[in-house]
Amino acid sequence: MDVISMAISDIKPYPNNPRKNDDAVTATANSIKEFGWQQPIIVDKDNIIIAGHTRYKAAKQLNMDTVPVVVAKNLSKEQVKAYRLADNKTGEIAVWDYEFLDDELANIIDFDMEDFGFEQIKNDVNIDDIFFDDEEQQKKDNTLYLKWENKKVVVSQDTLLFLNNKLNEYKNAETNKETDFVQWLLKSEGAMVSEINVSRF
């Protein structure tokens, strides 16, 4: 694999890129600024981006004139389209092991990892901000939901009882109470995971 330096003005974003990445640009720019270029942008023979649109936008944010590039001359047009999607999709399949992640973050002292997109759970988390009722559905079957971005998680009565018992365990302990419960919930521990049903708003 040959990595070359290419003028950013010669690189062309793919106009039909299905990945919305604007929210990741600043964190990526912070990473490049702190750690340098460790992943080149991949382009086709016409200098159209295959992989690295976020890095391209981050480089422009940093006012860079040139960036490291790999030209994938060996790929057919269909391979380029397939690889462009596969490169994004494979990253979605991997998931965090939050126990290990917490340990890793706790051992990083000299860097503010929020600069790279890792948000810390604040101590003022209110559990009432996470649970909510869907008013229309409430009229039908007294359904309760958990809110998560553009998704809602249907919570059964058995799951709600399990969560209430778990919350009470944290409230009875000398901990940060609701905050610790939310941290536990985000780690997706225990039996409640198999009982929830996720759907889009």
Phi and psi in degrees as a GROMACS rama.xvg file:
@    title "Ramachandran Plot"
@    xaxis  label "Phi"
@    yaxis  label "Psi"
@TYPE xy
-98.1599  122.427  ASP-2
-100.7  124.506  VAL-3
-118.16  161.719  ILE-4
-95.4303  126.523  SER-5
-128.282  141.186  MET-6
-62.5382  133.294  ALA-7
-63.7741  -25.4866  ILE-8
-70.1683  -18.0895  SER-9
-88.7088  -9.32076  ASP-10
-91.0751  137.884  ILE-11
-117.257  121.217  LYS-12
-62.9249  149.258  PRO-13
-75.8042  119.344  TYR-14
-65.0949  -24.4317  PRO-15
-103.226  25.187  ASN-16
-57.1141  118.29  ASN-17
-82.8908  -1.49606  PRO-18
-95.1024  122.718  ARG-19
-90.2078  114.226  LYS-20
-125.542  9.66401  ASN-21
-59.1068  -35.8939  ASP-22
-68.6372  -16.9907  ASP-23
-97.0963  -4.68078  ALA-24
-66.3589  -46.7028  VAL-25
-63.9597  -42.9502  THR-26
-63.1816  -38.9286  ALA-27
-67.0759  -39.945  THR-28
-62.2859  -41.1203  ALA-29
-62.1273  -38.9641  ASN-30
-65.6128  -44.2074  SER-31
-63.7142  -41.7301  ILE-32
-63.6621  -37.1116  LYS-33
-83.8688  -41.7918  GLU-34
-111.866  -5.13692  PHE-35
79.7348  -177.177  GLY-36
-84.1061  111.713  TRP-37
-111.261  -12.2678  GLN-38
-131.924  117.913  GLN-39
-74.4825  161.561  PRO-40
-79.5984  139.205  ILE-41
-106.24  126.393  ILE-42
-124.932  162.718  VAL-43
-88.1352  -172.718  ASP-44
-66.519  -16.3979  LYS-45
-99.1619  12.3166  ASP-46
66.8848  22.6427  ASN-47
-88.7239  133.6  ILE-48
-64.629  130.904  ILE-49
-97.15  -51.3163  ILE-50
-138.556  131.009  ALA-51
121.051  23.365  GLY-52
-60.245  -38.9717  HIS-53
-67.135  -41.2097  THR-54
-64.8085  -36.3473  ARG-55
-62.0192  -47.9897  TYR-56
-64.9251  -37.584  LYS-57
-64.2136  -40.6075  ALA-58
-63.5455  -38.4727  ALA-59
-67.2917  -37.8981  LYS-60
-62.0619  -34.1021  GLN-61
-85.8131  3.58218  LEU-62
58.3104  39.5533  ASN-63
-82.1285  144.072  MET-64
-90.4239  -35.821  ASP-65
-131.224  154.985  THR-66
-141.136  155.055  VAL-67
-73.9616  136.564  PRO-68
-138.484  145.164  VAL-69
-114.341  127.562  VAL-70
-96.9268  114.624  VAL-71
-88.0184  74.6957  ALA-72
-71.859  -19.6986  LYS-73
-83.8615  -5.62858  ASN-74
-92.7593  138.21  LEU-75
-73.7025  170.276  SER-76
-59.6034  -41.1816  LYS-77
-70.3865  -37.1982  GLU-78
-62.9206  -39.199  GLN-79
-60.5785  -47.2964  VAL-80
-61.8904  -43.3385  LYS-81
-67.4877  -42.9048  ALA-82
-66.5732  -36.969  TYR-83
-58.6284  -42.1529  ARG-84
-75.2134  -43.2028  LEU-85
-62.2376  -37.9502  ALA-86
-61.0952  -37.3213  ASP-87
-77.6133  -40.4347  ASN-88
-69.5315  -39.5703  LYS-89
-62.8298  -30.042  THR-90
-68.8838  -28.6609  GLY-91
-73.2743  -28.0439  GLU-92
-69.9539  -37.1937  ILE-93
-67.8417  144.906  ALA-94
-127.867  159.064  VAL-95
-80.2162  141.209  TRP-96
-91.7855  101.779  ASP-97
-66.9877  -26.2179  TYR-98
-65.8813  -47.4186  GLU-99
-67.075  -39.0425  PHE-100
-61.2687  -44.3259  LEU-101
-58.7073  -41.5563  ASP-102
-63.7107  -43.8783  ASP-103
-63.7749  -45.1713  GLU-104
-64.0712  -38.0842  LEU-105
-64.9447  -25.7005  ALA-106
-93.7645  1.98162  ASN-107
-98.9397  109.901  ILE-108
-101.734  -38.8074  ILE-109
-87.6832  -3.17133  ASP-110
-125.376  141.503  PHE-111
-87.9812  103.148  ASP-112
-70.5964  -12.6978  MET-113
-65.206  -23.2428  GLU-114
-63.9262  -22.0744  ASP-115
-110.303  17.4042  PHE-116
99.9217  0.276135  GLY-117
-91.0562  108.485  PHE-118
-94.8254  133.179  GLU-119
-84.1986  143.479  GLN-120
-73.6369  126.485  ILE-121
-81.5052  156.26  LYS-122
-73.6639  -9.94828  ASN-123
-98.4033  21.6802  ASP-124
-61.4187  131.817  VAL-125
-111.98  122.047  ASN-126
-61.3981  -24.9093  ILE-127
-69.4734  -18.4781  ASP-128
-78.9211  -12.7983  ASP-129
-96.725  -41.7824  ILE-130
-83.0524  140.73  PHE-131
-154.919  160.566  PHE-132
-104.296  138.345  ASP-133
-84.7961  112.472  ASP-134
-59.851  -42.4129  GLU-135
-66.1196  -45.9211  GLU-136
-68.2366  -31.8865  GLN-137
-57.741  -37.9208  GLN-138
-65.1853  -27.6676  LYS-139
-87.191  -49.9855  LYS-140
-141.822  17.5469  ASP-141
56.1621  40.9155  ASN-142
-80.8026  141.202  THR-143
-114.138  145.776  LEU-144
-126.148  154.829  TYR-145
-101.258  141.272  LEU-146
-100.062  132.321  LYS-147
-148.788  100.544  TRP-148
50.3076  -120.654  GLU-149
-95.8954  20.099  ASN-150
-119.197  155.2  LYS-151
-127.102  140.77  LYS-152
-110.573  116.518  VAL-153
-74.0836  128.544  VAL-154
-110.602  119.123  VAL-155
-74.8323  166.165  SER-156
-62.5185  -38.936  GLN-157
-63.0454  -42.3126  ASP-158
-66.742  -40.5455  THR-159
-61.5125  -41.5224  LEU-160
-62.9136  -42.6782  LEU-161
-60.2152  -45.3775  PHE-162
-66.3456  -40.6413  LEU-163
-61.8404  -41.9055  ASN-164
-63.6043  -41.3797  ASN-165
-65.3864  -42.5559  LYS-166
-61.1196  -41.417  LEU-167
-62.7824  -34.9104  ASN-168
-59.254  -42.7326  GLU-169
-71.6471  -36.8754  TYR-170
-66.6556  -30.9212  LYS-171
-82.6752  -12.5815  ASN-172
-93.0292  162.057  ALA-173
-87.8744  73.8081  GLU-174
-132.031  -168.02  THR-175
-81.9991  14.2091  ASN-176
55.5896  -110.245  LYS-177
-61.4058  -36.7117  GLU-178
-62.7074  -45.3166  THR-179
-64.2909  -35.9764  ASP-180
-63.926  -43.2867  PHE-181
-63.3571  -41.587  VAL-182
-60.6801  -41.3876  GLN-183
-63.5813  -42.1201  TRP-184
-62.8351  -40.7811  LEU-185
-68.7979  -20.912  LEU-186
-79.4432  -5.10066  LYS-187
55.6289  43.7956  SER-188
-78.9747  156.584  GLU-189
78.6168  -169.462  GLY-190
-72.1549  -22.5615  ALA-191
-67.7777  -22.5981  MET-192
-61.0476  -40.4456  VAL-193
-73.8176  -9.92053  SER-194
-103.041  -8.35948  GLU-195
-91.5626  151.287  ILE-196
-123.095  120.192  ASN-197
-99.3043  134.104  VAL-198
-143.643  159.835  SER-199
-85.7487  151.632  ARG-200
